[in-house]
Amino acid sequence: MTVKVPLWEEAAPLKETVVSGKGANKLLLLDISGFLMEQSPSRWLGWGSRVNLSARIKEELQKAARDDRIKGLILRINSPGGTVTAADLIYHELAQFKKEHGLKIVACVTGLAASGGYYVAQAADQIVAQPTALIGSIGVLALKFNIKGLLDKLGVDTELVKTGKLKDLWSPFRPGTPEEERLMQGIINDFYQRFVTIVAENRRISRQEVLKYADGRIFTAGQAQAGNLIDRIGYLEDAITLAQEIRGLEETRVVMYHRPDSYRNNIYSQMLGDQLVNMGNRAWQPEALPGDSLPDFLYLWWPESPR
């Protein structure tokens, strides 16, 4: 006989909580905040997120698919973006859910929808942004840290056996070569073109129009609306009302899914999710994120230049 003794409590099944409204029909409020990543943040002595964002969104959509009283989705977005893979995966899951179940999605940007955060918002039929929200940063980063100087100071050298000159492409143990920079630029250009295409298709504007706003800049809600990057300026309550109007519903309950030990009391509960989105806090900066020595391809707004 064996006994399983986990080092920390495993993630419990999702529960549903009504955060506003009444009636038989429901709108599901999904929280998409913090750094978008496809891997779970590392945990130490029980601290950290049990389930990564991509997996949580998938789990919530699976639960919603089993409830025929769910009449629409509301995305509450506050994110600077994240990895290309995570942003594209979350967008795909939302778009696929909408297609399979014939539901409409309304996104509400409560603070920031930059880069991958804005990419995810493309799954929505309508995008609402608070007057003080920041939108855009359409573009791609390829990030690595060159630690050769540090290793030289420590007297540490690297030895490598490889089968081709590009097998260690973009290695952090040496500066990148002009050829490597050219190859990496080609990769991120492909990712960039996909970003532009996704925006053009979902915002129903030409690629040429998107390119006017796709140089990495962020925009205020007013500027974004003028450029057709969003549909309306308003608050989360306005997004809820819009979702009701789209489905012709007079009364709906707004529900959220959550773990039994997490707080859900109203539509603004758990606004920042598991990770902070704060320009004054470096918690979401790439150098403070879990990772390894592999290249990071990022749909990410990164206002601070590397030092």
Secondary structure, 3 states (H helix, E strand, C coil): CCCCCCCCCCCCCCEEEEEEECCCCEEEEEEEEEEECCCCCCCECCECCCCCHHHHHHHHHHHHHCCCCEEEEEEEEEEEEEEHHHHHHHHHHHHHHHHHHCCEEEEEEEEEEECHHHHHHCCCCEEEECCCCEEECCCCEEECCCCHHHHHHHCCCCCCCCCCCCCCCCCCCCCCCHHHHHHHHHHHHHHHHHHHHHHHHHHCCCHHHHHCCCCCCEEEHHHHHHCCCCCEECCHHHHHHHHHHHHCCCCCEEEEEECCCCCCCCCCCCCCCCCCCCCCCHHHCHHHCCCCCCCEEEEECCCCCCC
